[in-house]
Amino acid sequence: GAHTIGAMHADRSGHEGPWTDQPQHFDNQYFKDLVGKEWVKTDASELGGAKGNAVYVAKGSPIKSGTPIMLPTDVAMLEDSKMRVWVDLYAADETRFFQDFSSAFTKLQELGVPAF
């Protein structure tokens, strides 16, 4: 769920870039993009990240700052049959994604989250 908003920052993760074209908009676009585009592996340094870190860009997308990227862990969900079910479901049904996200987030809040 968190990958539907925001972006990665090289100083914290070694990766630089958003997951979607609208990183400040909460929707299911992350899942739509994940299943709807062909992802090509590249070095994160080409997009402002750390050299040697792998990231994926959509085939045909420009290699420039601000281009949406996926991490190996994102792309791995497409290859895992148990995770792929959820990725496909959330890509097709934004309402279901919102319901499940709301439920999980509520549990986190009710159970407490330790301070950072």
C-alpha positions as CSV (number, residue, x, y, z in Angstrom):
1,G,0.0,0.0,0.0
2,A,2.7,2.5,0.8
3,H,4.2,2.2,-2.6
4,T,1.1,3.9,-4.1
5,I,2.2,7.2,-2.6
6,G,5.6,8.8,-2.2
7,A,9.0,8.1,-3.7
8,M,12.3,6.5,-2.8
9,H,15.2,8.7,-1.8
10,A,18.8,7.8,-2.5
11,D,20.1,9.1,0.8
12,R,17.8,6.7,2.7
13,S,17.6,3.7,0.4
14,G,20.1,4.0,-2.4
15,H,17.2,4.3,-4.9
16,E,15.8,7.5,-6.3
17,G,12.3,8.0,-7.9
18,P,8.6,7.6,-7.5
19,W,6.6,4.4,-8.0
20,T,3.9,6.1,-10.1
21,D,3.5,9.2,-12.2
22,Q,1.4,10.8,-9.4
23,P,3.3,10.0,-6.2
24,Q,1.1,12.2,-4.0
25,H,-2.2,10.6,-5.2
26,F,-3.5,7.6,-3.2
27,D,-5.0,5.0,-5.6
28,N,-4.3,1.6,-7.1
29,Q,-2.1,2.9,-9.9
30,Y,0.9,1.2,-8.4
31,F,-0.7,-2.2,-9.0
32,K,-2.0,-1.2,-12.4
33,D,1.4,-0.2,-13.5
34,L,3.0,-3.3,-12.0
35,V,0.9,-5.7,-14.0
36,G,0.3,-3.5,-17.1
37,K,3.8,-2.6,-18.0
38,E,6.9,-4.6,-19.0
39,W,9.7,-3.8,-16.6
40,V,13.3,-3.6,-17.6
41,K,16.2,-3.9,-15.1
42,T,18.7,-1.0,-15.0
43,D,21.2,0.3,-12.6
44,A,19.9,2.8,-10.0
45,S,22.8,5.1,-10.6
46,E,21.2,6.0,-14.0
47,L,18.3,7.6,-12.1
48,G,20.2,9.2,-9.2
49,G,20.4,6.2,-7.0
50,A,23.5,4.2,-5.8
51,K,25.6,2.4,-8.3
52,G,25.1,-1.3,-8.2
53,N,21.5,-1.2,-6.9
54,A,19.0,-2.7,-9.3
55,V,15.8,-0.9,-10.3
56,Y,13.2,-1.5,-13.0
57,V,11.8,1.0,-15.4
58,A,8.9,0.5,-17.8
59,K,10.1,-0.6,-21.3
60,G,10.3,2.5,-23.5
61,S,10.3,5.0,-20.6
62,P,13.0,7.6,-20.6
63,I,15.9,7.1,-18.2
64,K,15.7,10.4,-16.3
65,S,15.0,11.8,-12.9
66,G,11.4,11.4,-11.9
67,T,10.7,8.4,-14.1
68,P,8.6,5.9,-12.1
69,I,10.6,2.8,-11.0
70,M,10.0,-0.5,-9.3
71,L,12.3,-2.3,-7.0
72,P,13.3,-6.0,-7.4
73,T,10.9,-6.8,-4.5
74,D,8.0,-5.1,-6.4
75,V,8.7,-7.1,-9.6
76,A,9.1,-10.3,-7.6
77,M,5.5,-10.1,-6.6
78,L,4.6,-10.8,-10.2
79,E,6.6,-14.1,-10.1
80,D,5.2,-15.3,-6.8
81,S,1.9,-17.1,-7.4
82,K,0.5,-16.3,-3.9
83,M,1.4,-12.5,-4.2
84,R,0.3,-12.3,-7.8
85,V,-3.3,-13.0,-6.9
86,W,-3.3,-9.9,-4.7
87,V,-1.5,-7.7,-7.2
88,D,-4.0,-8.7,-9.9
89,L,-6.9,-8.2,-7.6
90,Y,-5.8,-4.7,-6.5
91,A,-5.0,-3.7,-10.0
92,A,-8.5,-4.6,-11.1
93,D,-10.5,-3.4,-8.0
94,E,-9.5,-0.1,-6.4
95,T,-12.4,-0.3,-3.9
96,R,-11.1,-3.7,-2.6
97,F,-7.6,-2.3,-2.3
98,F,-8.9,0.7,-0.3
99,Q,-10.9,-1.7,1.9
100,D,-8.0,-4.0,2.6
101,F,-5.6,-1.1,3.1
102,S,-8.0,0.6,5.5
103,S,-8.4,-2.5,7.5
104,A,-4.6,-3.2,7.8
105,F,-3.8,0.5,8.6
106,T,-6.5,0.6,11.3
107,K,-5.0,-2.5,12.9
108,L,-1.5,-0.9,12.9
109,Q,-2.9,2.2,14.6
110,E,-5.0,0.3,17.1
111,L,-2.1,-2.0,18.1
112,G,0.3,0.9,18.3
113,V,3.4,1.7,16.2
114,P,6.7,2.2,18.1
115,A,8.3,5.6,17.7
116,F,10.9,5.9,15.0
